[in-house]
């Protein structure tokens, strides 16, 4: 169980960087917004998993408080990213039938 969280942390960090680089490589504004939304999901999941990992690693009251804050912030980022991704995907489908 302890190896899963670091692997997920690295995976979401790599995906975050991948989508940020993909923004720079595209010229279409809609695609850039879509990739930004995808990177927001990865950032949110990175922060969320990092908060969980820190609590399991230290198991103190302080790490619990920090972990809860990271859970809330990461969850909000990921939720907003999911909503934006859905919106921009639908816009792309509408413009490119």
C-alpha positions as CSV (number, residue, x, y, z in Angstrom):
1,X,0.0,0.0,0.0
2,X,2.8,2.4,0.7
3,X,4.3,2.0,-2.8
4,X,1.0,2.9,-4.5
5,X,0.8,6.5,-3.4
6,X,4.3,7.5,-4.5
7,X,3.7,5.9,-7.9
8,X,0.4,7.8,-8.3
9,X,2.1,11.0,-7.2
10,X,4.8,10.7,-9.8
11,X,2.2,9.6,-12.5
12,X,0.0,12.6,-11.9
13,X,2.9,15.0,-11.8
14,X,4.2,13.7,-15.1
15,X,0.7,13.9,-16.6
16,X,0.4,17.5,-15.3
17,X,3.7,18.5,-17.0
18,X,2.6,16.6,-20.2
19,X,-0.6,18.5,-20.5
20,X,1.1,21.9,-19.8
21,X,3.6,21.2,-22.6
22,X,0.7,20.1,-24.9
23,X,-0.8,23.6,-24.3
24,X,2.3,25.2,-25.7
25,X,2.3,22.9,-28.8
26,X,-1.2,23.7,-29.9
27,X,-2.4,26.8,-31.6
28,X,-6.2,26.3,-31.2
29,X,-7.6,28.2,-28.2
30,X,-10.3,25.6,-27.5
31,X,-7.7,22.8,-27.5
32,X,-5.5,24.8,-25.1
33,X,-8.4,25.3,-22.7
34,X,-9.2,21.6,-22.9
35,X,-5.5,20.6,-22.1
36,X,-5.5,23.2,-19.3
37,X,-8.6,21.5,-17.9
38,X,-6.9,18.1,-18.1
39,X,-3.8,19.5,-16.4
40,X,-6.0,20.9,-13.6
41,X,-7.4,17.4,-13.0
42,X,-3.9,16.0,-12.8
43,X,-2.8,18.8,-10.4
44,X,-5.9,18.2,-8.2
45,X,-5.3,14.5,-8.0
46,X,-1.6,15.1,-7.4
47,X,-2.4,17.3,-4.4
48,X,-5.1,15.0,-3.1
49,X,-2.9,11.9,-3.2
50,X,0.0,13.8,-1.8
51,X,-2.2,14.8,1.2
52,X,-3.3,11.2,1.8
53,X,0.3,10.0,1.5
54,X,1.6,12.6,4.0
55,X,-0.9,11.5,6.6
56,X,-0.1,7.8,6.2
57,X,3.6,8.6,6.3
58,X,3.7,10.7,9.5
59,X,0.4,9.9,11.2
60,X,0.3,13.1,13.4
61,X,-2.4,15.6,14.1
62,X,-0.5,18.3,12.1
63,X,-0.2,16.0,9.1
64,X,-3.9,15.1,9.4
65,X,-4.8,18.8,9.3
66,X,-2.5,19.5,6.3
67,X,-3.8,16.3,4.6
68,X,-7.4,17.5,5.0
69,X,-6.5,20.8,3.6
70,X,-4.8,19.1,0.6
71,X,-7.8,16.8,0.2
72,X,-10.2,19.7,0.0
73,X,-8.0,21.8,-2.3
74,X,-7.1,18.9,-4.5
75,X,-10.7,17.7,-4.7
76,X,-11.9,21.2,-5.7
77,X,-9.2,21.4,-8.4
78,X,-10.0,18.0,-9.8
79,X,-13.8,18.7,-9.7
80,X,-13.4,22.0,-11.5
81,X,-11.1,20.3,-14.1
82,X,-13.7,17.5,-14.7
83,X,-16.4,20.1,-15.3
84,X,-14.2,22.1,-17.6
85,X,-13.1,19.0,-19.5
86,X,-16.6,18.0,-20.1
87,X,-17.6,21.4,-21.2
88,X,-14.7,21.9,-23.7
89,X,-15.1,18.3,-25.0
90,X,-18.8,19.1,-25.8
91,X,-17.8,22.4,-27.4
92,X,-15.3,20.6,-29.6
93,X,-17.9,18.0,-30.7
94,X,-20.3,20.8,-31.5
95,X,-17.8,22.7,-33.6
96,X,-16.4,19.6,-35.3
97,X,-19.2,17.3,-36.2
